[in-house]
Amino acid sequence: MESANSSGTNSVGLSGKDKGLYDLGTYFAQLVRWLHASLSKKTDGYISRHDITIRAIFLLNNVNYLLKRLENSPLLAIIQRCQPDLKSKYEDDFQMSLKDYTR
């Protein structure tokens, strides 16, 4: 799992409310990464690695759900304070699964 400071930013120099929001964003970013890793592992465990279409559909469905929930949540603004590229990473994963599915 990535470290909380992998985006090149950290909470050093922040105080009070800003530090609290940064730490909360870091925590939620770690939860989102854990959830995505868990979904990826489930595809390896439950779905035949040879059936790329089923794997892609599973990931498309779940990553899309995760993205939609983040977009409709005030948590995204908090997460983006410490991990500004988190959403784009999952959008890229969604596009990769879409390509796998359409092949």
C-alpha positions in Angstrom: 0.0 0.0 0.0 1.2 3.5 -0.8 2.3 5.7 2.1 0.2 8.7 3.1 2.8 11.1 1.8 3.3 9.4 -1.6 1.8 12.4 -3.5 4.7 14.6 -2.3 2.7 16.6 0.2 2.4 16.2 3.9 0.9 17.8 7.0 4.2 19.4 8.2 3.7 23.1 8.8 -0.1 22.8 9.0 -1.9 23.5 12.2 -5.3 23.1 13.8 -8.2 22.6 11.4 -6.0 22.3 8.3 -3.9 19.5 9.9 -7.0 17.7 11.0 -8.5 17.9 7.5 -5.3 16.7 6.0 -5.0 13.8 8.3 -8.7 12.9 7.7 -8.1 13.1 3.9 -5.1 10.8 4.3 -7.1 8.3 6.2 -10.0 8.3 3.7 -7.5 8.0 0.8 -6.0 5.0 2.4 -9.4 3.5 2.8 -10.2 4.0 -0.9 -6.9 2.5 -1.9 -7.6 -0.5 0.4 -11.0 -1.0 -1.0 -9.7 -0.9 -4.6 -6.9 -3.4 -3.7 -9.5 -5.6 -2.1 -11.7 -5.5 -5.2 -8.7 -6.4 -7.4 -7.8 -9.3 -5.2 -11.3 -10.6 -5.3 -11.2 -10.7 -9.1 -8.1 -12.9 -8.8 -9.7 -15.2 -6.2 -13.3 -15.6 -7.5 -12.9 -15.2 -11.3 -10.8 -17.2 -13.6 -7.8 -15.2 -14.7 -8.4 -16.6 -18.2 -11.8 -14.9 -18.5 -10.8 -11.3 -19.0 -14.3 -10.2 -19.9 -15.9 -11.2 -16.6 -13.0 -9.7 -14.7 -13.3 -6.4 -16.6 -17.1 -6.3 -16.0 -16.6 -6.9 -12.3 -14.0 -4.1 -12.1 -16.0 -1.8 -14.3 -19.0 -2.1 -12.1 -17.2 -1.7 -8.8 -14.7 1.0 -9.8 -17.5 3.0 -11.4 -19.6 2.7 -8.2 -16.6 3.9 -6.2 -16.0 6.8 -8.5 -19.7 7.9 -8.5 -19.8 7.7 -4.7 -16.7 9.8 -4.4 -18.0 12.4 -6.9 -21.2 12.8 -5.0 -19.5 13.0 -1.6 -17.9 16.0 0.2 -15.2 13.5 1.2 -13.6 13.9 -2.3 -12.6 17.5 -1.5 -11.0 16.4 1.8 -9.2 13.5 0.1 -7.9 15.7 -2.7 -6.2 18.0 -0.2 -3.6 15.3 0.4 -4.0 13.0 -2.7 -5.0 15.3 -5.6 -4.4 12.5 -8.2 -6.4 9.8 -6.4 -9.6 10.3 -8.5 -7.7 10.4 -11.8 -5.9 7.1 -10.9 -9.3 5.3 -10.5 -10.6 6.9 -13.7 -7.6 5.5 -15.5 -8.3 2.1 -14.0 -11.9 2.4 -15.1 -10.7 3.2 -18.7 -8.3 0.2 -18.7 -11.1 -2.2 -17.6 -13.3 -0.7 -20.3 -10.6 -1.4 -22.9 -10.3 -5.0 -21.6 -14.0 -5.5 -21.8 -14.3 -4.1 -25.3 -11.5 -6.4 -26.6 
